[in-house]
Amino acid sequence: MKKFISALLAAVTLFAVVSCENNVTPPETADQTDTEQETTIGKETEPMTDTDVETDEPITDEEPVFYERSDRDPVDPEKADLSSADWNTTITAANANANKVNGKFTDAGRNKFLIYNGNMSLLYDLTTYGQKQVSALYNAEGKAYFENTGDAYIIDSNGTTYSGAYSPVNGRMNSNRIGYYYYDFRFRDQTFVNPESDSEGETYDILAKTGKWTGNDVKDLSKKKGSLTYTVQSPVDPFVYSAVKFSADKFNAVVITLRTEYSTNGYFYIKAGSHDEFNQDQMTSFKCSAGQWTTVFVPFSAIPDYTGNVTGFRIDCGNQSGEKIEVKELKAVCRGSDTVPLALERIFHTYSDKMHEQFRIVATGDYSAGGKFETKTVIPADTVRKMIIKNAVGEVSSLDGFDFSSTEYVGFDIKNVGIYGIIMPSIDNNGYIKVELTDGNYVITRGIRISGTLKKTADLYFGHRVYTSTEHQFNDLRKEAYIERNPLTDIYVKDIDNAKYEGYDAIIGSYVLTVKAIEFSPAKYNYPDKHFNINTIICGDGVVDRTVYIQTAENARTRRGRLECAAMLDGENRVLPIPLEVGKNFDGENEEPLYYPEYATGAAAYGEVYVPITVGKDENKQFTMLHLYQNWGNYPLKQLSFIAFHIPYYHLSVGVTETNCIVPYFVNGKDGWTLPDFRANSAPLWDNGRGTQHTSVGRLYFLQYKDAEGNRYKSESQDATIVSSGPVYADITMNYLSDDGKINATYRHTEMAQTDENRTFYNIKLEVLDDISISDFKRDFSIFSFDSYSLTFSKVGYLDENGEMVTENTVEGDRVIKLGKEYPYFDYYRGNVKESVNFALIVRRSDITIGGKKYDGNFVFVDKFDGIQSCASLSLDLDEVTLRKGDVLDIDIILLPWGYSTTLSDKNVRNVRKDSCIDPYKITVTEGEEYADLFVPSVRAKDNKAVFKISGGASTAAVRVYGFKDYTVPTVTFKADGADTDIKLAGVNGYDGYQVYLDDDGTYSFSFNVNMDKADEYEITVIQ
């Protein structure tokens, strides 16, 4: 659950804008000014921008191949021949497509965002005035089809154009769905402005025209020489304020240029209208980039009573004691005054192998000026080898006399790049398309007419499929256009659990099936073994083979966004080795109030599963999708899924009980906060112990450092690879690149279905790509850090340099504690809030090279306590150091939320240190061979058989056995402490209790759970 940080987010305005000096810019935007930090955060091969580097060779066009819908009779599901079902092709294709889609910011200032999958990449400009649109669309080889085009705009009934590219508000990236196959990248917040009216005009210089400033929880507050500076004394509530006097009618926004050390967000409070005091209603927010000067433009439109005179202005910024905040510009301005009450949401529904584009506007107030909502894509005609365009009459290569009212697709062969096309879905009320040849450019216009009045919160949208290929032939476009415009119709769902087939969603690009859902509490306590069943037959159309994306979802009547996990069975009720992308949006959290304004109605909630299935033209397939909530076999399931938030977000749980959440792009902009929900199984349960969720603790951060020149760096996510999303165990690897481009950071996050504690296993691998000088390594280089956020801990524990386990009162001040070498740890406990939870970190293993030499020194625990908040950092016992290219820090840690605020000792931490480090899970192989894995006890079978013993550790161990010839469930037998047992994998449903994978070598592996609290040693035999 995300309520832990809801107080931070309640006031986050839709319209915070960031543009940075000293921006890090990729090569494709190298014309922008950059000085100190020049690097590219991206793939090894960045997209190329020159489409003329190759010499065109003569191309002979293939004979066109067109497809027509078959007039055959519908398939009778009762008589369907299922013998043709080819699951091996689907298994291979799905695994090949898994983890093929991702996205990343391309620079430390987050000015541009790159989307990429197996076929294409798209660069979107979030911040450049006049260019807040598509910077470029690239083929799979990184060559551009077109650049700097695709503005979304409104033309009202008077003919005035309002541009999104010139929006005074920067774009914001979000994706509510992330995982193996599908991201819905959403670029939000841009408004529409008449560029001809968009000038700054008169300004009110707040710094120059104010007198005394006053502060709270700050020190060294100073205003001189046109700048304002202060230092955070306490992170509880730091702010500064002053009296002002300007008219709300004359100014509609504020511009601030500031530099922080750690903070990446802040708030403005104003006294205006009927308010003569600062209050929570009269507030808006902004985001910034820590460590560099940032210029932020923030409209006052989010403030409800912005009327009359503004008489007071307050800045709330700063989140760590001792943090210095500098402001060198603070002005009230009027910008974008000629605008319309509409906000843009541009969505790229990106799958591993295709993309659908959706344009959406949401009314921020009543809009009645009519007109059109359009976008234009401009392609220079001299880059086009050939164009084709098809309507209901047929396909042509000329625009002369073409009737666009029934357009099916347009296609362009771009020289040296390949085919770009737009496929119009065969649905109603989806606007129009036209192509013109103007001033040496092909101009593609997509749009929809705006009729009547759009009431506040109403929306309007249109969409299509984007086609790309590196080939220079059009037949594949023709085939994909047929597939898109002629969805399968022979899809049948058995009437179990209210399961239904809802149809093909052409805007999103998936086939939708729905089923009954359940709430957390009844799932855990009343129906733990209930699996909701979507038994489906899907049939080819007799025309063309295709891959379809199936979406199974909680139905509208019962959905509350609680879906945790899923499993898929073939027609013989065998679990299929196909990764499943699962996710949800909780009801009532209201995190995107403009774009999803429904609150506590269920309308914004959803629980979904996505999977690709190959369907041959004459093939009939039967499968069962199972929606899972609590148990899988005889254990609570363990899962990783997506969950909707104001930023992309992974959600993990054991059963329906949340454990951790991972935010790869951080919580509040570039703040580095990676694990916003960090919950202890041994901590208090909400709802007086009858609930399903435990308390969360603190803010957790990974790599951050300051170099010898005083520059501070965080990192940016590059991609993620999900290894196992459940239901047996969760395993994901995430790659990051430091903002200076000098450290590649890889984090593997692994969780098992453990119920005594939440042992979060992390492998941290930091690879140095270029030399970095650090003046005071132990203080300036943080491998991992934690702060207590709103808690005050009174106790601290750690393993000292002599190997003694120490507990003591927290000590106010800043100290460096050298830790012992044998599984060092540190922890905080005894929080001041009733039923709060505690924190610990344990080091399991390390292999570190510094300056080309093995490091044999100690870890250190940097402990800071200001009397209110505790901050901890894990580093090395080093002073002045130069990290050399090729150095590697390879470290395994356990992150551990644990216990109650009433806990008298850190016994829980010491127990986990013993059962997970000193005496961890151990494998002894009798038949087969041991398979090396950092966290999951693993074995490789020989001749489809493995016999091994497992001992040590505690709670639930996920075991994985590799090397089998197919995915048929093996026979698994157990001996406990030498005695035969009746332990079985499957629970009451008979088909569950294990997970199966297709591995890189073409063999299959199986994982299942073992309860290590029930025996000292198990002997396990696995035979297929």
N, C-alpha and C positions, 0 to 999 in steps of 0.2 A: 504494500500500500504506500501511497505517496504523500499521505497527510503530514508526515514528519517535516516536510519542507513547504507545506502549503502557506504558512505565514510569510515566508520569504517571497512567494510567488503571487500572493493575492493582489499586490499592487503593480505587478509588472505590466506596463502599458504595451499596447500593440505596436506603438510607433516609436520605439527607441532606435536611434540611428547612430552608426559608428563609422567614422572615416579617420584613418590614422596617418600621421606623419611617419617617416621612416618605414613605409610599408615594405613588406617582403613581396615581390612581384614575380610571377612566373614568366618565362620567356615570351609567351604569347601576349603579354601586356607590358612588354619592356619599354614602351614609349612613356609609361608613367614614371614620375620622379621617384627615385629610390637612392638612399645614401648609405646608411650604416649597415643594415642587415639584409644583404642580398643573397637570397637562396631560393630554391624551389622546393616546396613540400609536395611531392608527387611521386609518380612511378619512375622507374629507372629511365624509361623512354617517354619523354613528354610529347604531347600532341604536336605534329608538324603544322605549320601554317602556310607553307609555300606549296601551292598545288601545281606549280609549273616546273618542278625540278626534274621531272622525267619527260622523255620524248614520247609523244603519242605514237603508237603503232597502229596500222590499219586494223579496224575491227569489223568483222563480218557478223552482222546481226543474225541470230538464230531465227528459224521459222517460229512465229508466235504460237504458243500453246494456250488455248483458252479452256476453261472448265465450266461445265454446265451442271446444275443440280439434277440429280437423278429423279426420275418419276416413279421409282419403285415403291411398293407398299411399305408402310411402317413395320418395323420388326415387332413380332409378338414376344414380349418378355418371357412368357410361359414356355415358348417353344424355341427361344433363342439358342443357337448352337454355340456353346461356350468352349468347344474343343479347340477353337482357333486362337484362344487367348495367349498372347505372347508377353509374359511378364518379364522375361529376361531383357527384352529390348527396353521396356519401361524402366527397369531397375538400372540398367547401364546408363540410359539417357538422363534419368533423374540425378544420379550420383555425379555424372559429368557436369551437370548444370548447377549442382549445389555450390554455394559460395561464389558464384560468378558475377554477382551484382553488388556494387558498393558505391560509396561516395566519400568525398573528402574536401575540406578547405585546402586551397592551393597555396596559401600564404599565412603567415603568423597573424596578420591583421584581419584575416577572414573577409577579404574583399571579394573573393570569387570561390565558387563551389563547383567541383567536378563530379559528375555522375558517370559511372561506367559499368558496362556489362560485357558479355562475350563478343558482342557485335559492334559496339559503338561507344563513344563517350560524348558528353555534352558539358560545356563550360558555361556557367551562368554568372553574370556580373551582378553583385549585390549592392555595390556602393558608388560606381562611377556615374556622375551626373550626366544624364542624356544617354547612358549606355546600360541602364539597369534592365537587361534583357539577355538573350543568348549571345555569349561572346563567340562561340563556335560550336558546330556539330562536327565530330570527327568519325572516321571509319575505324575499323579494328586495328589499323596500322598507325593511327594517329594523324591522318591527313584530313584536312578540313573540307567539308562539302561547301560550307559558307561561313561567314564571320560577321559579327556585330550587326545582328538583325533580329527580327521577331518581336518588336515592340508591341505591347498590348495597349489598346487605347479605346476611349469612348468618343464617338461623334454624336453630339446631341442633335435635336431636331432643327436647330438653327445653323448647323454645319460647323460648329466650333469643336475642335479636336482637343482632347484631354489625354495626355500621354502618361503611361506608366513608367517609361524609361527615364522621364524627367522628374519622377516622384521625388519630393523633398524628403520622403521617408525611405530609408534603405530597406532592401529586401531582407528577409529572415528565412533561413532554411529550417524546415522541420520534416520529419518522416514519422508517421504514426505506425508504420509497418516496416519492420526490418527483419532479415533472416536469410534463409538459404536461397530463396528464389525471387523475392519480390520486395522492393522498397517503393513506397509512394512519396517520392521527394516532393515537398510542398514549399514553394517560394511564396512567402506571405508578406503582408504589411504594406506593400507599395500602394500609394494612392495615385490619383489621376489629376494632372495639373495642365493648364494651358501654358505651354512653354513661353509664349510671347508675353505673358503677364508675370512670369516668375523672376522677379528681381528683388533684391534684399530691401531696397529703399531705406527709409528711416530706421535707425536702431536706438535702443536705450541701453547705454553702457552701465550695467549694474555695478561693476567694480569701481568705475570712475565716479558714479553719482551717489554711492552710499558712503555713510560715515562709519561708525563703530560696528564691528561684527562681534557676536557673542557665540560661545560654544558650550557644548555639553559633552562630557567624557572625552575632551580633547585638551591638548596643551600646546604651548608655543604658537598660539594663533596670531597671525600677523598679516596685515594688508598694507603693502607699500609698493611703489613703482609699478602700479597697474596689475599686481598679482596678489593672490591670497594663498597662504600656506598654513597648515596646521599638522600636528602629530596626534595620532590616536592614542589616548591614554588608557581607555577601556573599550573593548569591542562590544559592550552591551548595547549602547545607544549613542554612538558618536555623531554629532551634527553641528553645523554652524549656521547662523542666520543674521539677517539685518533688515531694517526697515527700507522700503523702496516706495516709489510712487510713479506708476505709469498706467496708461489706459488699456484695458482689455480690448477695446475696440480697435486700437492702433497696432497691437502686436499679437501674433498668434502662436509664437514659438520662442524657445530659448536656444541659444548656441553657447556651448561651454567647451573650452579646451583645457584639459587637465591631464595630470600624470599621477598615477598611483603606484605603489610598490607591489601590492598584492590584490587589491580589490578589482573586480571586473564588473561591478554594477553599483548603482546608487539611486537615490530618490530626490525629487524636488517636491517640496511642500510650498504652497502659496496661500496668502490671505487675499481673498478677492470676493466680490459680490457681497453676500450677506454674512460672510465669515470674517471675524476679527481675531480669530485664533487659528494656529496651525492644527489640522486634524487629518485623520486617515482618508476622509473622502476627497479632500482637496490636494491630491497627490498624483504624481506621475513618476515614471522611472526611466533609467537609461542604462546602457551597457557600455563598457570601455575595455581597453586592452591594458593589462597591468604592465608596468615597466617602460612605457613609451607614451609620448604625448599623443592624445586622442582628441579629436574634435567631434562633438556629439550635437546633433540637431534633434530637438524634442518638441513636437507640437504640444500645445496646451489643450488639444481637443479631448484628451482623456479626463480632464478636470470638469466635473459636472457644473459647477457654478463659476465659470470663468466669465464674469461680467463686471461692469463698473470699473473701479480703480483697484489695481493690485497694490497692497500696502506692506506686504512682507514676503520675503523669499528665504527659503531654507534649503541647505544641501545636506543630505545624509549620505556619507560615504566613508568607508574604512571598516575593515573586519579583523585586523590584528593589532594588538598593542605594539606601539612603536612605529606603526606605519605612517609614512609621510605622504600627505596629499597636497598637491600643488595645482592651483588654478591660475591660468594666465589670460583667459578670456571668458567673460560671462556677459552676454547681451540678450536683451529681448529684441526680437526681430519680427518682421512680417514677410512671410515667404509662401508662395503657392496659394495666394489668396483667391485666384480664379480657378476653382476646383469643383468637383462633383462629389456627393456623399457616397462614394463607392470605394471599396478596397479590393485589391487583386489577390487571388490565390491561383498560382500557376502550378499545376501538378503534373509531374512526369511519373506515370505508373510504369516503373522500370522492372522488368523481369530479366532473368538470366540471358534470354535470347531475343527479347523484343521490348518495345516501348510504346506506351499509349500516352498521348498528351491531352491534358484537360485544362481549359481556361474557365475560371470561375470568378464572378464578382459577387460581393456581399454588400448590401446597403448598410452604411453606417448611420443613415438618416433617410427619410422619405425622398425618393428620386422620381420625378415625374416629367423630366425633360425629353424622354423618349430617345430615339436615335438608334445607334448601333454600337455593339461591343465587338471589336475586331482585333486582329493581329495580321501583320504583314511579314512575310519572309522574302528577302531580296537575294536573288542569285544572279551574278553577272553572266550575261548571255555568252560571253566569249569563253567561259569556263565549261559550257554545256556542249557535249558532243551530240546528244540527241534528247528529245523530249517526247513522251507519250502521254496521252490523256484519254480516259474512257468514260463514256456515259451509257445510258440505256440503249442507244443506237449502235454504238461500237467504239473501237479504239482508233485514234488518229494521232498524227504527229504535227498537227497544225492547229493554231488557235482560231483560224478563220471560220466564222460561222458556228463555232462550237456552242452547244447548249449546256450550260453549267448546272441547270436545275436538277439533273439526275446524275451528276458526276459520281463515279465510283472510285477512281484513283487518278493521281497524277504521278508521273515519274520523270526524273532527270538523271541522265548519265553524266556525271561530272568528270571531266578529263583527269586522268591519273588518280582518281579517288574511288569512283564507283557509283552505284545507284542510290539516289535519295528519292523517297516517295512519301506521299500522304494517301492513306487508305481511308475512305469515308465509310463508317459503319452503316449498316442498313437499318437505321432507326429513325423515328420521327422526332421533330422538334430539336434538331441538332445543327441548325444554322445552315450556312452556305459556304461554298468555296468558288473562287474564280482565279484565273491566271491571266496576266497581261504582260505584254512585252513593251516596256516603257524605258526610254533613254538608255538603251543597251542592257537592260536588266529584265529578267523574268521576275515578276512580282506576284507572289501567291497570297491571296487574301482569304482568311478564314474569319467568319463572324456570325453573329446572330442579332436579330432585331430586338430592340427593347420596346415593349408595348405596355401601355397602361402605366400604373405607378408601382415601383418597387418599394414596398414598405420597409421600414428599418428591420434589419436581420434577414430580409428576403434575399434569395440568391438567384443567379442565372448562370448557365454554363453550356459549353459545347466541347466536343472532343473528337479525336481521331487517332488512328494508329500511325506512328512514324516508322517508315521502312528504310533500312540501310543495308548495303552490301558492298563488298570490295570488288564484286564482279562488274562487268560492263554489258551484261545481258539482262533483259527485262522479264524473262519467263518465270523467275522465282517471285518477282513482284506480282505477276499475274496470278500465280498459285496462292500466294499469301493473301491477296485481295479476295480471291474466291473463299478461302478459309475464313477470313474475317467477316465477310458479308453473308456467309452461308453456314452459320453455326449448326452443330449437330442437333438433331431433334429427337433421335431415338435414345433417350435417357430416362430410365425408370428407377424409382425408389420405392422400396417396400414400406408399407404403412406401419412402421415401428417407431415408437418414441416421437410421433408426430413429424417424422422425416418427410421432406418434400423436395422436389426439383423446382426451382424458382425461375430458371431460364439463364440465358447468356447475358452478362453485363458487358455490353460492347464498349462502354466508356472506360471501364477498368480493365477489361480483357480477360475475364474469368467466368466459368460456369458455376452457378451458385446453387448449392443445396443447403437446406436448413433442417434443424432438429431441435428438440426440446432441450432446455438448459436447467441448471440448478444453482442455488445459492451456496456460499461457502459453508455455513454452519450445518445445514442438513447433509451436505456432501461429506463432511468430516464425521459427524456424529450419528447420522441416521441411515445414510446410504453410501457408505465408503466404497463399496464394490460396484456401484452402479456405473456402467459405461453406456453412453448414449449412442445408438446404433443407426448408421446411415448405410443401409445395404442397397447397392446400386448396380445396375447393368447399364453400360454405355456401349453404343454400337457405332461403327463407322457408317459413312453415308454412301458407300459404293463408288465414290468418285476419286478421293485422294487420301493418302495417309497424312496424318497430322499429329502434332503434339498439342494437347489442350491443358490449360491450367484449371484445376478444380478448386473451388473455394467452398468449404463446408462451414456453416455458421450457426450460431445460436439463433433460434427463430425470434421474430419480433415480439411475440407475446410473452415469452419467458426470459428473454436475454437481460442480463445484468453485467455482462462483461467479466464473468468469473472463470472462463475456460482456461485450464492450466496446461493440458497436454493432449496428445492424440497418438493413436496407433492405427495402422492400416493392415487389413487382412486380405489375402487373396481369396479366390472362390472356395478354397479348401480350408479356410480359417487359419492359415499360417501367417504369422507376422511377416510383412514384406520389408526387405532391407532398403527402404526408401526414406530418406530424411524428410521430415514434415515440418513446415514452418507454421508455428502456432502463435496466436496472440490475442490481445483483447484491449478494450477500453472500459474502465470501471464507470459505472453509472454515478452521476452526481458530483464529479470532481471539478467540472467547469474550468478546465485548464486553458481552453481556447475559446473564451466567451464570445468573440466576434464570429469565428468560423464554425463553432459548434455551440450555440447558445443554450441548448436544452439543459435544464438543471433538474436532477432528481426525477426525471420522467422515464428513464430507460431509453429514450430516443437516441442518445449519444453513445450508448453502450453497444459493444459487440464482442463476440468471441469467434475466432475464425481459424481455419486451417487452410494452407495453400500447398498444392503438390502438382507437378506436371505428370501427365499420363500420355503415353503414346497410344494412338488408336489407328490401326490399319484400316484401309478403306473397306475391307470386308471382315473386319474383326469385331467380335463381341467380347467384352470384358465384364466380369463381375468382381466387385470388391466391397469391402465394408470399412468405412471410416468410423473409428471409435473416438468419441469425445470423452476425455478423462478428467477427473477432478481430484480424487483422493488416493485410491489404491490402484496398484498394478501388481497383480499376483498377491503375495502375502506381505507386501511392504507398501508404505506410502510412496507414491511415485516421486521422482526427482526430475525437474524440468528447467529448461531455459526457453523463454518465449519473448515476443515483443509486447510492449504495452504503450498506449498512447499517452503523450505528455506534451509539454511545450518544446521538447527536444527529443531526438531518438533515444530509445530507452529499452534495455533488456530487463526482464523480470524473471527471477528464479524463486522456486518454492520447493518444499517437501510436502507432498499432498497439496492441500489448499493453503498451507501455511507459508507465507513469504519468508525467504531467508535473506537474499541480497538482491540489489538491483544495480545494474551497470549502465552508466551514461557515457558512451564513448566520446561524445563531443562536450562533456562537462555540463554541470547543472545550470549555472548562471553565466552564460557566455564563456569567456576564456579564463575561468577561475581554477581549473584543474581538479575540481571536485568530481570524483569518478564513481564512488559508491554512495549514492544518497540514501538508500535504504539498506541498513546493515543490522540484521535482527538476530537475536539469540534465542535458540530453542530453550535454553535454561532461564530465560528472562520472563517477566510477567506477561501473561496473556491479557489482551484487552477484554473488556466485558466480564470482569470478575472471574476470570478463569474459564468461562464457558465459550469464549470467543475462539477465533482461529488465527489471530495475528499477535505477534510479540512486539515488544517495544524496540525501537531502533536507537542507534547511538552515533553521535559525532559526524564529522566531515573527514573524508579520507582522500588522500592525494598521492599520486605517484611522482615520477621524476620532475624535479624542479631544481634549478641551480643558478648560481651567479658566477660569471667568469671573473678573471683578474682585473678586467676593465670596468667592472661594476654592472655589466649587462645581465639582466635576469631573463631566464628562459623557462618556458613550459614546453609543451609539445602539441602536435596535432595528430588525430587518428588518420591512419592510412587505409586500413581495411580490417576485416575480421573474418576468421575461419571458424565456423561452428563444427566441432568434431562430433559432439553428442548432445542432442537437445532433450534427451529423455526418451522413455520414462524410467530408465534405470539409473543413469547418472548424467550430469551436465558438464560439458567441457567446451570451452571456447578459447581461441587464441586471437589476441588483438595486437596489431602493429601500429606503432607511433613513430613520428620523426620529430626530433627537437626543433624548436623554432629557428635555431641557427644552422640547422641541417647537419649537425655534427654527431648526433647520437641516434641510432636506430634502437628503439625500445620495443621489446616484445613481451607481452604479458599473457600467460596461460592461466585461466581461471577455471578451477575444477571443484565441483561439489558432489558429494554422495548423499544418499537418502538417509542421513544420520539424524536421529531424533533426540540424542542427549545434549549435543552442542551443535553449533554451526561452525564446523571447521572449514574455513575457506582456504583451499590450497592454491597458492600462487607460485608460478615460476616467473621470475623477472630476469630478462636477459637484455643487458645494455651493451650494445656494440658501438665502439667509438669509430667514427668515420673520418674524423680529422682531429688534429691536435687541439686540446683545450687546456688553458692554464687556469687553475683555481688557486686563489690566495689562501683560503682557510677552508680546506675540504670538509672537515667535520661539521662546520656550521653553514657552509655555502653550497654543499652538494647533498640534496635530500633524495635518497633512494625511495623512500616512502615517508609520508607524514600524516599526522592525525591532529585534529583539534576537537575539543569537547563541546564546541558550539555553544549551546545554552546551558550546559551543565557545569557545576563546580565539583570536582572530585577532591576528596580529602585524603585519599590514600594512593600511594604509588608503589609498585613492586618491580623488581628486576633481578637478573642474575649478574652479580658484580664481577669484577675482573679476577677475583680469587675463586670464582665458581660458587659463591655463597648466594642463596636465595634471600633477598632482602625485601622487607616491607617497611614502609615509613610514611610519615605524614608528608603531604605535598609541601614543597619548599618554594616560597615566593622568590622569583628571580629567574635567572637564565644559567643553566649549568650543563656541562657535558659529562656523561657518565660512561666510563669504559666498561663494556660488557664482557662477561666470561666467554670462553671459546666453545664450550660444549652446549649446543642448542641454546644460545642466548635468547632472552625474552625481556619484555617490559610490559607493564599493564597499569591501568588506572581503575580505581573502584571507589565505592562509597560516595555516589553522587548525591547532591543536595535536593534532588527532586524525587518524591515518593515514586517507587516502582520504576525508577530509571534503570538503565543497563550499563554494564562495564565494558572495557575494551582491553585487548591484549594483542601483541604481535610476538610470534615465535619464529626464530630462524632455524630451518631444518637442515639446510645444506648450502654450501657456497663454493664456487670455483672462480677466483677473481685474478685477473691479470692487470697490473697497473704499471705503466711505463715499460711494458714488454716483459715484466717479471711477475712471477706468482706472488700474490699478496698473502702473507701469513699472519697479518696483524688482527686486531680485534675490530668488532663492530662497536659503534658508540650509539648511545641514546641521548639525543639532545632534548632536554626537558625544560620547557618554559612555562611559568605559572605567574600570572599577574594578580593573583588573589581571587580571580573569577573564572578565567578560562585556562585550561591546560592545553599546551601544544607539544607534540612529540615528533621527533624526526629520527629515522634510521640512517646512519651514515657509517663511514669508516674512520679509524683512528689515524688520520692523516692531516697534515697542515698544508704547506704550500706544495702543490702537485701539478704536474702537467700530464694529463691523460693523452696517450699517444694513439695515433691511428692503429687499429688492430687490437687495442685493449678490449677486454670483455669482462663484464661483471655478471656472473650467472648465479642467481640466488633463488633458493626455495624458501618461502615463508608460509606461515599459517596466520591468517587474520581471524581474530576470535572475538566476537561479541559474546558476553557471558554474564550470567547471574543477575542479582537484584541490587538495588541501592543499599539494602540492609546487610549485604554480605560482609562478614567480619574478616575474611582473609581471601587471598587469591588462590585458594586450593584448586578451583576449577582449572585455572591456567596451568598449574603444576601437573595436574592429572593429564591434561591434553599434551603437555610437553612429554610426559612419560609414555602415553599410549600411542602418540603419533610421531615421536622422534626417537626416544630411547628404545622403545619396544614397539615399533610400527608393524604393519602387516608384513608377513614374510611368506614367500612361496618356496616350496621344495618340490621339484618336479621328478616324478617317477617315470612317466612315459610322456614324450614330447620334449619341449625345451622351454626354458624361461624366456619371456619376451620383455625386454626392458621398457619400463614406463616409470616416470617420476612419481606418479601418485596412484595409479590404478594397478593393483596386482594382476599380472597378465602372464599367459602361457600360450605357446604355439603347439597345436596338435601335430601328431605324426600319424599319417595314414588314417586321418579322420578320428583320432582318439587321443585324449589327453588324460593323464592321471597325475594329480598333484595334491600337496598338503598346504593349507594356509593356517597361519597362527598369528598371534600378536594383535596389536591394535585394539579398537573398541568400537562398539555400536555397529552400524551397517557398513560392510565393505562391498563395493562394486568390484566384481571379478570379470575379466574379459579373456576369452579363449579364442585364438586365431587359427586360421589354416584349414577351414572346412571347404568341401567341394561345392555345396549348394546351401540354400537358406532353409531347408527342411529342419524343423526343430530337433535338436539332438536329444538323446537320452542322458539325463544328468542324475547321478546317484551320490549320496552323501554318507560318510561315516563321521560320527561326532565322538572325539576322544577314543577312537578305535572301535566303537560300537555302531552297528547298522542303525539307520534312522529312517523315518518315513517322510523326511523333508521333501517337498515337491515345489517346483517353480510356480506352477499354475495355481491360481486361487480358485474361487468358486465359479468363475466364468469358464475355466478350462483351457483357455488359449493363451493366457497371459504369463507374466512373471519374467520375461526375458526380452532382450532387444537384439536385433540382428543388423549387421553392417556389411556392405560390399567394400572390400579393402582395395588398396591401390594395385595389388598383385593379382586381382581377379578372384581371390578366394573370399570366404565369408568368415566373420567372427561373431561371437555371441557374448553378451554381457548379462549378468544376473547378480542378485544380491545375496550376501551371506551375513547372518547375525553373529558377530564375534563375541557377543556377551553371553551366548548360550553354550559355548564350548571353548576350551583352550585351543583345540586343533580340529580341523576338518580335513578328511581325505575326500576328494571330489573326483569322480570319473565322468568324463564327457565323451560320448560316442555318437557318431552319426552313421 
